[in-house]
Amino acid sequence: MRSTRDAPALAADDIAALMPQLDAWSMDGSSLVREYGFRNYHETMEFVNALAWVSHTQDHHPELLVTYKACRVRYSTHSAGGAVSLNDFVCAARADAIYSQRAGA
């Protein structure tokens, strides 16, 4: 399992340079946030379970708000003082990949 304990916070310029690489993500305060939409609760939970597995393997766990047809994902890094680290961007891209795979199924 990979640890993110010493992940440094990204500077504003670094965040601005990385944001165009992610679709539909935005900064909300000091967190990277995206809401994913689904057709029903079953699809929402499939995504949440897949994301939970990836989060566990990365040892980097997002805050999730799960509703019937949506899941809001919020990334920040505790060891970076609650700011955004490079690992947040990596994990956000992995969440997008999970969503793309599920949407195409």
C-alpha contacts under 8 A as a table, 3 or more apart, distances in Angstrom:
res1	aa1	res2	aa2	distance
1	M	57	T	5.66
1	M	58	Q	6.37
1	M	59	D	6.60
2	R	57	T	7.03
2	R	58	Q	5.43
2	R	59	D	5.98
3	S	58	Q	7.06
3	S	59	D	5.70
3	S	60	H	7.75
4	T	7	A	5.45
4	T	59	D	6.82
4	T	60	H	6.81
4	T	79	S	7.61
4	T	87	N	7.51
5	R	79	S	5.55
6	D	79	S	6.06
6	D	80	A	7.40
7	A	77	T	7.38
7	A	79	S	6.35
7	A	80	A	6.06
7	A	85	S	6.14
7	A	86	L	7.51
7	A	87	N	7.34
8	P	79	S	7.47
8	P	80	A	5.25
8	P	85	S	5.89
8	P	86	L	7.89
9	A	77	T	7.75
9	A	80	A	4.91
9	A	81	G	7.53
9	A	83	A	5.57
9	A	84	V	5.52
9	A	85	S	4.71
9	A	86	L	7.71
10	L	14	D	5.94
10	L	15	I	6.32
10	L	83	A	7.50
10	L	84	V	5.98
10	L	85	S	5.20
10	L	86	L	6.76
11	A	14	D	5.24
11	A	15	I	6.38
12	A	15	I	5.10
12	A	16	A	6.15
13	D	16	A	5.08
13	D	17	A	6.21
14	D	17	A	5.08
14	D	18	L	6.26
15	I	18	L	5.15
15	I	19	M	6.03
16	A	19	M	5.41
16	A	20	P	7.63
17	A	20	P	6.81
18	L	21	Q	5.63
18	L	22	L	7.51
18	L	89	F	7.61
19	M	22	L	5.60
19	M	25	W	7.48
19	M	26	S	7.61
20	P	23	D	7.10
22	L	25	W	6.04
22	L	92	A	7.65
22	L	93	A	6.69
24	A	34	R	6.25
24	A	35	E	7.99
25	W	32	L	6.66
25	W	33	V	5.50
25	W	34	R	4.72
25	W	35	E	8.00
26	S	32	L	5.80
26	S	33	V	5.39
26	S	34	R	6.55
27	M	30	S	6.65
27	M	31	S	5.62
27	M	32	L	4.75
27	M	33	V	6.03
28	D	31	S	5.28
28	D	32	L	6.30
28	D	33	V	6.41
30	S	76	S	7.04
30	S	82	G	6.91
30	S	83	A	5.13
30	S	84	V	6.34
31	S	74	R	6.17
31	S	75	Y	5.51
31	S	76	S	5.02
31	S	82	G	7.71
31	S	83	A	6.51
31	S	84	V	6.02
32	L	74	R	5.59
32	L	75	Y	5.05
32	L	76	S	6.52
32	L	84	V	6.91
32	L	88	D	7.29
32	L	89	F	7.95
33	V	72	R	7.13
33	V	73	V	5.63
33	V	74	R	4.48
33	V	75	Y	6.44
34	R	72	R	5.74
34	R	73	V	5.45
34	R	74	R	6.79
35	E	70	A	6.73
35	E	71	C	5.66
35	E	72	R	4.12
35	E	73	V	6.18
36	Y	70	A	5.51
36	Y	71	C	5.31
36	Y	72	R	6.26
36	Y	73	V	7.94
36	Y	99	Y	7.74
37	G	44	T	7.73
37	G	69	K	5.80
37	G	70	A	4.50
37	G	71	C	6.75
38	F	41	Y	7.51
38	F	43	E	6.02
38	F	44	T	5.79
38	F	69	K	4.81
38	F	70	A	5.74
39	R	43	E	6.62
39	R	44	T	7.83
39	R	69	K	5.90
40	N	43	E	5.58
40	N	44	T	6.42
40	N	68	Y	6.16
40	N	69	K	5.05
41	Y	44	T	4.92
41	Y	45	M	6.12
41	Y	67	T	7.49
41	Y	68	Y	4.61
41	Y	69	K	5.59
42	H	45	M	5.21
42	H	46	E	6.21
43	E	46	E	5.03
43	E	47	F	6.35
43	E	69	K	7.87
44	T	47	F	5.31
44	T	48	V	6.27
44	T	66	V	7.63
44	T	67	T	7.81
44	T	68	Y	6.97
44	T	69	K	6.06
44	T	70	A	6.18
44	T	71	C	6.68
45	M	48	V	4.84
45	M	49	N	5.98
46	E	49	N	5.27
46	E	50	A	6.20
47	F	50	A	5.17
47	F	51	L	6.03
47	F	98	I	7.03
47	F	99	Y	6.74
47	F	102	R	7.29
48	V	51	L	5.08
48	V	52	A	5.99
48	V	71	C	7.55
49	N	52	A	4.98
49	N	53	W	6.35
50	A	53	W	5.24
50	A	54	V	6.48
50	A	98	I	7.15
51	L	54	V	5.13
51	L	55	S	5.95
51	L	95	A	6.35
51	L	98	I	7.18
52	A	55	S	4.99
52	A	56	H	6.07
52	A	61	H	7.65
53	W	56	H	5.15
53	W	57	T	6.34
54	V	57	T	5.14
54	V	58	Q	6.17
54	V	94	R	7.93
55	S	58	Q	5.10
55	S	59	D	5.84
55	S	60	H	5.24
55	S	61	H	5.15
55	S	62	P	7.45
55	S	91	C	7.66
56	H	59	D	4.94
56	H	60	H	6.64
56	H	61	H	6.93
57	T	60	H	7.95
60	H	77	T	7.96
60	H	87	N	7.99
60	H	91	C	7.80
61	H	75	Y	7.63
62	P	73	V	6.31
62	P	74	R	5.48
62	P	75	Y	4.92
62	P	76	S	7.28
63	E	73	V	5.93
63	E	74	R	5.05
63	E	75	Y	6.56
64	L	71	C	6.60
64	L	72	R	5.65
64	L	73	V	4.91
64	L	74	R	6.46
65	L	71	C	5.56
65	L	72	R	5.01
65	L	73	V	6.74
66	V	70	A	6.12
66	V	71	C	4.54
66	V	72	R	6.57
67	T	70	A	5.21
67	T	71	C	6.19
75	Y	84	V	7.19
75	Y	88	D	5.67
75	Y	92	A	7.58
76	S	82	G	5.48
76	S	83	A	5.42
76	S	84	V	4.75
76	S	85	S	6.95
76	S	88	D	6.18
77	T	80	A	5.26
77	T	81	G	6.77
77	T	82	G	5.02
77	T	83	A	5.71
77	T	84	V	5.74
77	T	85	S	6.17
77	T	88	D	7.08
78	H	81	G	5.27
78	H	82	G	4.62
78	H	83	A	7.30
79	S	82	G	6.93
80	A	83	A	5.46
80	A	84	V	7.12
80	A	85	S	6.91
84	V	88	D	6.14
85	S	88	D	5.38
85	S	89	F	7.14
86	L	89	F	5.29
86	L	90	V	6.45
87	N	90	V	4.89
87	N	91	C	6.03
88	D	91	C	5.15
88	D	92	A	6.00
89	F	92	A	4.98
89	F	93	A	6.21
90	V	93	A	5.23
90	V	94	R	6.39
91	C	94	R	4.92
91	C	95	A	6.17
92	A	95	A	5.00
92	A	96	D	6.27
93	A	96	D	5.02
93	A	97	A	6.26
94	R	97	A	4.95
94	R	98	I	6.28
95	A	98	I	5.11
95	A	99	Y	6.23
96	D	99	Y	5.02
96	D	100	S	6.06
97	A	100	S	5.05
97	A	101	Q	6.15
98	I	101	Q	5.21
98	I	102	R	6.21
99	Y	102	R	5.15
99	Y	103	A	5.93
100	S	103	A	5.10
100	S	104	G	6.16
101	Q	104	G	5.31
101	Q	105	A	6.38
102	R	105	A	5.12
